[in-house]
Each structure stands twice: as C-alpha cells, then as structure tokens.
Amino acid sequence: MTRDYPGAEASSVDVVGHSELHSQNADGALAAALEALRGMGERITSPRVAVLRVLAAEHAHLTAEQVGGALPDVHRATVFRTLDKLAALGLVSASRMDEGTGYHLAVVAARHDHLHARCQQCGRVEALPREAFREARDHVADETAFRVNLRASVLVGICAACAASR
C-alpha cells in the first residue's frame, strides 16, 4: 500500500506496515533462518534455535532483555552473545532504538529486504524499500568513504497517521 506523507515527492515511496511484510508463519521464518545458518556452516545450538524462535514469532524489534525474558531457561549472557553472533552473521538485524538495541529476524523472505522507519510519536514501525535509499547510500560513500549499512539502519520520523492528527 502506498501512503502520502508530508514531504513525499510525486513518485511516492511504497510505505508498508512492518507486520504486513511477514506473511510467513513463525515456523517458516524459523526454518528459513536455520537453513541460512546451515548454509553458512554454522552450528545449530539450542540457544540459537531458542533466540531465533522468539524473533521469528515477533514482528517487533525486541531488546535483548525482552528476548531473554521469553527464555527463562537460557542464561542472560548467552542470550546477549547469541544475539551478537546472529547479528554479525546477518541473520538478525540490530538497530539502535530509544529503548536500547532492537533485534529483528532479518532472513525471513525476499520481501523482507527493507529499511525500517519508526514513528517517534506512536512507535509504529513501517518498512521502506531499501532501493529507495541506495542513491543516498552511494552518495555518502562517494563523498565520505563511509559505507552505510541500510539493513542495520532505522529512520526516525512521524508516520502518516500521527502527521494527520496534528
């Protein structure tokens, strides 16, 4: 679905509710993540499966504390190390949020290749296509030699609903 928002150009960007992208069920998302782990030659450990299962069941960006809270049988330090490792492997995206680092399963489906936008008023997370930001990413790299990781980025602004209620 395309939404108009303040400052949108005539050729508006396709803005989609984040949970709308996740049409796979949690089992399918977990299976895709485990298959990706296997494809990398990584071990499938109980903590990794447990953490991936929690992330696969949620569309939100969860903090390590939230993931750990859902896994009382997994030591807190193990949850943190597992999230760090899965993020380093690219299976989980780690994005800085107001409440800390939010973790999100990044290997669900082809349509999951998107950038996150979070409303600073209501907290809604929307998905924006990465290709809409590739030109800006390339410009930053050309001008500064800094390489922006779009998958790990979260844009903060005001969603259409909050803008309309002003």
BELNORLIN-V15211 format. One line per field, one symbol per residue. psi: psi as a letter, one per 40 degrees, with the letter a starting at -180 (. if undefined). A space follows every 10 residues. Layout:
BEGIN
psi: ???
END
This chain:
BEGIN
psi: hhiiihehid giihhhhddd dgeiiddddd ddddddddde eiihiddddd ddddddeiei hiidddddde gdehiddddd ddddddddee dhihhhidea hhihhefdid eegiihhhhe deehhihihd deeddddddd dddeehhhhd deihhhahid dddde.
END
